[in-house]
Amino acid sequence: MLARPLPREPFKGQKRPPCTRYTEVELVDTCWMPHELKAPCPNALFEHQGKCYAPVFSAQAPPQSPGQ
């Protein structure tokens, strides 16, 4: 299985620091959620120093349409 390293650039909408204390970690200037699984990581996760991480995305405001 090939390692899927953290990307060098953030994903569109990925959360930037400050990361949420205790639940998120800052890696390559973005926020990541550590996962219980260890490397090798499944395709949905990324590997960094033998651990698996999922990207954290900023919450978006719900769309508001006129007249509601």
Rosetta constraint file for C-alpha pairs under 8 A:
AtomPair CA 1 CA 40 HARMONIC 6.85 0.50
AtomPair CA 2 CA 40 HARMONIC 7.69 0.50
AtomPair CA 3 CA 39 HARMONIC 7.84 0.50
AtomPair CA 3 CA 40 HARMONIC 6.46 0.50
AtomPair CA 3 CA 41 HARMONIC 7.19 0.50
AtomPair CA 3 CA 46 HARMONIC 7.76 0.50
AtomPair CA 3 CA 47 HARMONIC 6.39 0.50
AtomPair CA 4 CA 41 HARMONIC 7.53 0.50
AtomPair CA 4 CA 43 HARMONIC 7.47 0.50
AtomPair CA 4 CA 45 HARMONIC 7.63 0.50
AtomPair CA 4 CA 46 HARMONIC 5.18 0.50
AtomPair CA 4 CA 47 HARMONIC 5.58 0.50
AtomPair CA 5 CA 46 HARMONIC 5.54 0.50
AtomPair CA 5 CA 47 HARMONIC 4.95 0.50
AtomPair CA 5 CA 48 HARMONIC 6.12 0.50
AtomPair CA 6 CA 46 HARMONIC 5.65 0.50
AtomPair CA 6 CA 47 HARMONIC 6.30 0.50
AtomPair CA 6 CA 48 HARMONIC 6.50 0.50
AtomPair CA 8 CA 28 HARMONIC 6.99 0.50
AtomPair CA 10 CA 14 HARMONIC 6.08 0.50
AtomPair CA 10 CA 30 HARMONIC 6.59 0.50
AtomPair CA 13 CA 57 HARMONIC 5.62 0.50
AtomPair CA 13 CA 58 HARMONIC 5.92 0.50
AtomPair CA 14 CA 30 HARMONIC 6.96 0.50
AtomPair CA 14 CA 31 HARMONIC 7.32 0.50
AtomPair CA 14 CA 55 HARMONIC 6.81 0.50
AtomPair CA 14 CA 56 HARMONIC 5.82 0.50
AtomPair CA 14 CA 57 HARMONIC 4.13 0.50
AtomPair CA 14 CA 58 HARMONIC 5.83 0.50
AtomPair CA 15 CA 19 HARMONIC 7.56 0.50
AtomPair CA 15 CA 30 HARMONIC 6.00 0.50
AtomPair CA 15 CA 31 HARMONIC 5.52 0.50
AtomPair CA 15 CA 56 HARMONIC 5.70 0.50
AtomPair CA 15 CA 57 HARMONIC 4.78 0.50
AtomPair CA 15 CA 58 HARMONIC 4.70 0.50
AtomPair CA 16 CA 29 HARMONIC 6.51 0.50
AtomPair CA 16 CA 30 HARMONIC 4.54 0.50
AtomPair CA 16 CA 31 HARMONIC 5.67 0.50
AtomPair CA 17 CA 26 HARMONIC 6.75 0.50
AtomPair CA 17 CA 29 HARMONIC 6.80 0.50
AtomPair CA 17 CA 30 HARMONIC 6.04 0.50
AtomPair CA 17 CA 31 HARMONIC 6.26 0.50
AtomPair CA 18 CA 26 HARMONIC 7.99 0.50
AtomPair CA 18 CA 31 HARMONIC 7.88 0.50
AtomPair CA 19 CA 24 HARMONIC 5.72 0.50
AtomPair CA 19 CA 25 HARMONIC 6.39 0.50
AtomPair CA 19 CA 26 HARMONIC 6.42 0.50
AtomPair CA 19 CA 30 HARMONIC 7.93 0.50
AtomPair CA 19 CA 31 HARMONIC 5.56 0.50
AtomPair CA 20 CA 24 HARMONIC 5.35 0.50
AtomPair CA 20 CA 25 HARMONIC 7.74 0.50
AtomPair CA 21 CA 25 HARMONIC 7.79 0.50
AtomPair CA 23 CA 33 HARMONIC 6.52 0.50
AtomPair CA 23 CA 34 HARMONIC 7.73 0.50
AtomPair CA 24 CA 31 HARMONIC 6.09 0.50
AtomPair CA 24 CA 32 HARMONIC 5.44 0.50
AtomPair CA 24 CA 33 HARMONIC 4.78 0.50
AtomPair CA 24 CA 34 HARMONIC 6.83 0.50
AtomPair CA 24 CA 56 HARMONIC 7.89 0.50
AtomPair CA 25 CA 31 HARMONIC 5.61 0.50
AtomPair CA 25 CA 32 HARMONIC 5.29 0.50
AtomPair CA 25 CA 33 HARMONIC 6.34 0.50
AtomPair CA 25 CA 34 HARMONIC 7.18 0.50
AtomPair CA 26 CA 30 HARMONIC 5.51 0.50
AtomPair CA 26 CA 31 HARMONIC 4.72 0.50
AtomPair CA 26 CA 32 HARMONIC 6.25 0.50
AtomPair CA 27 CA 31 HARMONIC 6.34 0.50
AtomPair CA 27 CA 32 HARMONIC 6.79 0.50
AtomPair CA 31 CA 55 HARMONIC 6.55 0.50
AtomPair CA 31 CA 56 HARMONIC 5.65 0.50
AtomPair CA 31 CA 57 HARMONIC 7.99 0.50
AtomPair CA 32 CA 53 HARMONIC 6.06 0.50
AtomPair CA 32 CA 54 HARMONIC 5.66 0.50
AtomPair CA 32 CA 55 HARMONIC 4.61 0.50
AtomPair CA 32 CA 56 HARMONIC 5.21 0.50
AtomPair CA 33 CA 53 HARMONIC 5.51 0.50
AtomPair CA 33 CA 54 HARMONIC 5.18 0.50
AtomPair CA 33 CA 55 HARMONIC 6.19 0.50
AtomPair CA 33 CA 56 HARMONIC 6.24 0.50
AtomPair CA 34 CA 51 HARMONIC 7.58 0.50
AtomPair CA 34 CA 52 HARMONIC 6.22 0.50
AtomPair CA 34 CA 53 HARMONIC 4.56 0.50
AtomPair CA 34 CA 54 HARMONIC 6.57 0.50
AtomPair CA 35 CA 51 HARMONIC 7.51 0.50
AtomPair CA 35 CA 52 HARMONIC 5.40 0.50
AtomPair CA 35 CA 53 HARMONIC 5.32 0.50
AtomPair CA 35 CA 54 HARMONIC 6.99 0.50
AtomPair CA 36 CA 52 HARMONIC 7.37 0.50
AtomPair CA 37 CA 41 HARMONIC 6.88 0.50
AtomPair CA 37 CA 51 HARMONIC 7.11 0.50
AtomPair CA 37 CA 52 HARMONIC 6.00 0.50
AtomPair CA 38 CA 50 HARMONIC 6.30 0.50
AtomPair CA 38 CA 51 HARMONIC 4.80 0.50
AtomPair CA 38 CA 52 HARMONIC 5.56 0.50
AtomPair CA 39 CA 47 HARMONIC 6.49 0.50
AtomPair CA 39 CA 50 HARMONIC 5.12 0.50
AtomPair CA 39 CA 51 HARMONIC 5.49 0.50
AtomPair CA 39 CA 52 HARMONIC 6.12 0.50
AtomPair CA 40 CA 47 HARMONIC 7.43 0.50
AtomPair CA 40 CA 50 HARMONIC 7.55 0.50
AtomPair CA 40 CA 52 HARMONIC 7.89 0.50
AtomPair CA 41 CA 45 HARMONIC 5.92 0.50
AtomPair CA 41 CA 46 HARMONIC 6.51 0.50
AtomPair CA 41 CA 47 HARMONIC 6.27 0.50
AtomPair CA 41 CA 51 HARMONIC 7.78 0.50
AtomPair CA 41 CA 52 HARMONIC 5.75 0.50
AtomPair CA 42 CA 46 HARMONIC 7.88 0.50
AtomPair CA 44 CA 54 HARMONIC 7.52 0.50
AtomPair CA 45 CA 52 HARMONIC 5.98 0.50
AtomPair CA 45 CA 53 HARMONIC 5.52 0.50
AtomPair CA 45 CA 54 HARMONIC 5.21 0.50
AtomPair CA 46 CA 52 HARMONIC 5.46 0.50
AtomPair CA 46 CA 53 HARMONIC 5.18 0.50
AtomPair CA 46 CA 54 HARMONIC 6.32 0.50
AtomPair CA 47 CA 51 HARMONIC 5.56 0.50
AtomPair CA 47 CA 52 HARMONIC 4.66 0.50
AtomPair CA 47 CA 53 HARMONIC 6.24 0.50
AtomPair CA 48 CA 52 HARMONIC 6.46 0.50
AtomPair CA 48 CA 53 HARMONIC 7.40 0.50
AtomPair CA 64 CA 68 HARMONIC 7.56 0.50
